[in-house]
Amino acid sequence: MADTREDAGRGQHMKEQEHAQLDKVTDNVEQRELQGADTSKIQQAMSKLAAQQQAAKQEALKIERELASVKVEEDHVRIIKNQFDMHQRQAERALKECKGDLKATIEHLISS
């Protein structure tokens, strides 16, 4: 009878060990899956962010090229510079953003 109890105890102990080992393997697999998913999501987010930054950079370059092509009169630059107490480059930029139109530039600067 004692042997039967010992055998039952050993059997129970082995079942507990097997269960613990199975849990350990399952936890390990789940952790790997989560790490893989997290890494994948992070990589996707970083790729998306890089694409957005590149698009913004391209848009800024496009705007700068457009502004560079706008010709402004020196008299207009001087007027804006003096009336709005601006540096030369700021006055030129303001005029270029308004396509060189002095009246539109003044209205824009007053309203902003």
ZITAZI-V387442 format. One record per pair of residues at least 6 apart in sequence whose ideal C-beta (glycine too) atoms are under 8 Angstrom apart, sorted by the first residue. I is the first residue (numbers start at 0). J is the second residue. D is the distance in Angstrom with one decimal. If there is no record, write none. Layout:
<<I | J | D> <I | J | D>>
//
This chain:
<<66 | 92 | 7.2> <66 | 95 | 4.4> <66 | 96 | 6.8> <67 | 95 | 8.0> <69 | 94 | 7.7> <69 | 95 | 4.3> <69 | 98 | 5.9> <69 | 99 | 5.5> <70 | 99 | 6.3> <71 | 91 | 5.9> <71 | 94 | 4.3> <71 | 95 | 6.0> <71 | 99 | 4.7> <72 | 99 | 7.2> <72 | 101 | 7.9> <75 | 94 | 5.7> <75 | 99 | 7.1> <75 | 101 | 4.6> <75 | 104 | 7.5> <76 | 87 | 6.6> <76 | 90 | 4.8> <76 | 91 | 5.4> <76 | 94 | 6.3> <77 | 90 | 7.8> <78 | 101 | 6.8> <79 | 85 | 6.3> <79 | 90 | 4.0> <79 | 93 | 5.9> <79 | 94 | 6.2> <79 | 101 | 7.6> <79 | 104 | 6.1> <79 | 105 | 7.4> <79 | 108 | 7.3> <80 | 86 | 7.2> <80 | 87 | 6.0> <80 | 89 | 7.8> <80 | 90 | 4.1> <82 | 105 | 7.5> <83 | 90 | 7.2> <83 | 93 | 7.9> <83 | 108 | 5.5> <85 | 93 | 7.2> <93 | 104 | 5.2> <93 | 107 | 7.1> <93 | 108 | 6.1> <94 | 100 | 7.8> <94 | 101 | 7.2> <94 | 104 | 5.1> <96 | 104 | 7.6> <96 | 107 | 7.5> <97 | 103 | 4.2> <97 | 104 | 4.2> <97 | 107 | 5.7>>
//
